[in-house]
Amino acid sequence: MPQVPNIRLNNGVSIPQLGFGVFQVPPADTARAVRVALDAGYRHVDTAQGYSNEEGVGQALRESGLPRDEVFVTTKLANGRHGHDSAIAALDESLARLGTDSSTST
């Protein structure tokens, strides 16, 4: 895979501009699809609570053997989970489904 340009976030962290999206990837196929993407060189995976496949993304990350700090994962909160307390709870739920925690998330 050719070198993917990074974009700098407001906090100074650089993230790959191109990510592998799992929208409409069936949950049963997600881990395999993400593993193939990671093997091909992707280092950014985009999912969402509404896709119902965060678990597969997390499984692929663990199975890839890649250091966690080399792969960015973006997810989106479900509609109706955007209030302060609800957003914190929703984030914790996503992190649990992904099998990661806030100390390794960016």
N, C-alpha and C positions, 0 to 999 in steps of 0.2 A: 504494500500500500504506500502511495507517495506520502511524503511528509505533510501532515495536516497543520495548517496555521492555528495558532492559539489566539484567544482573545483575553485581554486582561479584565478581570472583574473589578468592581469598585473597591474590594478589599485587598487588591494587589495580586491576587492569585490568578494564574493563567490556566485556562481550560481549553481543551481542543474545540475548535470551532465546529467541527463536524462530529456528530454523534450518531450512534446506531439506535434508531427508534423502534420500540416494540409495540406501537399502536396496532391493534387488531391481530397481534400474534397470539394464537390460542395459548392459554396457560400451560397446556401439556407440551407445547413445542418451544416455549420460551427459553428454557435452559440450553437446549441444543442450539437454537438460533444465536443466542448471545455468545456461547462458546465459540461458534464458527466466526462471529464478528470479532471477538477478542483475538482469536488465532490469526485473523486477517490483518490485525493491527489497530483496530478501533480501541480507543482508550477513554471513550465517553459513551455511556449508555443512558438513554432517556426512556423513562417509564412514567406511570401515573397510578394513583390509587384506583381510578376508574377503569384501568385496563385489566385489573385483576390478575396481573402476572408479575408483581414485585418479587414473589417467592422464587420464581424461575430465574429472575435476574440475579438474585442473591446466590442461588445455587450455582449458577454459571461462574460468578465471581470466585466463589470458594474453589470450584473445580479447576479453574484456570491456572491456579498456582501463581498468578501475578500478585505482586505486593499491592495491598489495598490502596496505598498512597499513589499508585500509578494509574488508577482507573477512577474517573469521575462518574458518578451516578446522579442524574437529575430525576426528580419525581415531582408530581404535582398533587396538591391537596384536592380532595373531592369537593364538589360544590357543597356549600353549606357548612364547611369546616374552616372558614376563614377568620372567625373571631379569635381573639387572643388565646383564650384557654382551649378552645376547640382546635385551633391550629397546632398548639403545642402537643395536645393529645394525638392528633392525626399524624404529626411528624414522628412521634414515638412509635405509633403503630406501623408506619412505613419502615422505620429503621428496624423494627422487630421482624417484619416480613422479609426485608432485605438481608437480615442476619448481620447487621452492622450496628454501630452506635454513634452517638454524636461526637465522640472523641476521634472518630476516623472519618467523619463526614466534613465536607467543605461547603 
